[in-house]
Each structure stands twice: as C-alpha cells, then as structure tokens.
Amino acid sequence: MPQTVIPQLRITQGPRSLAFYVEQLGFSIDWQHQFEPGFPLFFQLTREGQTLFLTEHAGDCEIGGAVYFRVPDAEAYHTAFAARGVIATNPPSPTPWDTLEFLLTDPDGNRLRFASDLAPPAQA
C-alpha cells in the first residue's frame, strides 16, 4: 500500500537540513518549492518509500515535531547512519512492545524514531 500520510516537519535553514536528511540519512529530494528568491523553502524528501515534507514556512507547523519510521532492520539503519557521522540521541534498544528502536534528532530538534519488530523467540 502506498504511503497515505506525509509527516511535515518545520526547519529553519534549508541547506543545513538538506545536508542532514540527504547526505547523512540518505533521503532524496523529490521536489522543492519557493515562491520567489528569499522566501521560505518547502521540500518533499523520500527514502525507501517513506516520504517527508520539510518546511521553512513558520505558519505550517512548529519546530519539535516527531516522526516514527517502521523499518525492516533498525540496527542496520543505525549502523548505516553512524557510518555517515550521525550520532543517535538514544541508541537501539528493545521496547516493552517488542520492537528495537533508536532516536535521532535533526538540526532543528525534530525527533526521528526508527523501529523494527524484534524477531519472535525461537520455538523449541
């Protein structure tokens, strides 16, 4: 099923945020919009089928948002991000709801949580 909801995060400096999301996390820029030079930027980014909007428009949303990404292997994502210099705010940890999760914080303080299901226990 295609993604039906696109989270939107407030950013304050497009170039700084793009360096984080594109160069460090591996998102691609699908498109960007700016009404005219000097006006706020708006981006759509996608990574492995998961899309985000990033906006410099102050009226769109507030800084400090959060996005929860369900991914196939949170540990592998953590390792790949660390290899690109991203330090997790919280390292991968098991949760009481049987996921492995870690938290990143973007340059504006938005929280990005990556989670995968823990493998079911082996049957004896």
C-alpha positions in Angstrom: 0.0 0.0 0.0 1.4 3.4 -0.8 2.0 5.9 2.0 -1.2 7.7 2.7 0.0 10.3 5.3 3.0 12.5 4.9 4.5 14.0 8.1 5.6 17.6 7.9 8.5 19.0 9.9 9.4 22.6 10.5 13.0 23.5 9.6 14.8 26.8 10.0 17.7 26.5 7.5 17.0 24.5 4.3 20.7 23.9 3.3 21.6 22.7 6.8 18.5 20.4 7.0 19.2 19.0 3.5 22.8 18.2 4.4 21.4 16.1 7.3 18.5 14.5 5.6 20.1 13.9 2.2 23.8 13.5 2.8 23.6 11.8 6.2 20.3 9.9 6.2 20.1 9.1 2.5 16.8 10.8 1.6 16.4 12.0 -2.0 14.8 15.4 -2.9 11.6 14.7 -4.9 10.9 18.3 -5.4 11.2 21.7 -3.8 9.2 24.9 -3.9 9.9 28.6 -3.2 7.6 31.4 -4.2 10.5 33.6 -5.1 14.1 34.1 -4.0 14.5 34.9 -0.4 11.1 33.3 0.5 10.9 30.1 2.7 11.7 26.8 1.1 9.5 23.7 1.1 10.8 20.2 0.3 9.5 16.7 -0.3 12.0 14.0 0.5 11.8 10.2 0.2 13.9 7.4 1.5 13.0 3.8 0.7 9.3 4.6 0.1 8.9 6.8 3.2 8.2 10.5 2.4 8.5 13.7 4.5 7.7 17.3 3.9 10.3 19.8 5.3 9.1 23.4 5.5 10.7 26.7 6.4 7.3 28.4 6.5 6.7 29.5 10.1 2.9 29.1 9.9 3.0 25.5 8.6 3.9 23.7 11.9 6.2 24.1 14.9 9.7 23.0 15.5 10.0 20.0 17.7 7.9 17.5 15.7 8.4 13.8 15.8 8.2 11.0 13.1 8.1 7.3 13.8 9.6 5.2 10.9 8.9 1.5 10.7 11.9 -0.1 9.0 12.9 -3.7 8.3 16.1 -3.6 10.4 16.6 -0.7 12.9 20.1 -2.0 13.9 21.2 -1.9 10.2 19.8 1.6 9.8 21.6 2.8 13.0 24.9 1.3 11.7 24.5 3.0 8.3 23.6 6.4 9.8 26.6 6.1 12.3 28.9 5.4 9.3 27.8 8.8 7.9 28.5 10.6 11.1 25.0 10.6 12.6 25.1 10.1 16.4 21.9 8.7 17.8 20.2 10.6 20.6 19.2 7.2 22.0 20.9 4.0 20.8 19.0 1.0 19.6 17.1 -0.5 22.5 14.4 -3.1 22.8 11.0 -1.9 24.0 8.2 -3.5 26.0 6.1 -3.6 22.9 8.6 -5.9 21.1 10.4 -3.5 18.8 14.0 -2.4 18.6 14.1 1.4 18.4 16.6 4.3 18.2 16.1 8.0 18.2 17.8 10.7 16.1 17.4 14.5 16.5 17.7 16.7 13.4 19.5 20.1 13.4 16.2 21.8 14.4 15.3 19.5 17.3 12.7 17.4 15.4 12.8 13.7 16.6 13.1 10.8 14.2 12.5 7.4 15.8 13.4 4.3 13.7 11.8 1.0 14.8 11.7 -2.6 13.7 9.9 -5.6 15.1 12.0 -7.9 17.3 12.3 -11.4 16.0 9.9 -13.8 17.6 11.5 -16.2 20.1 12.6 -19.5 18.6 10.3 -22.4 19.2 11.9 -25.4 20.9 
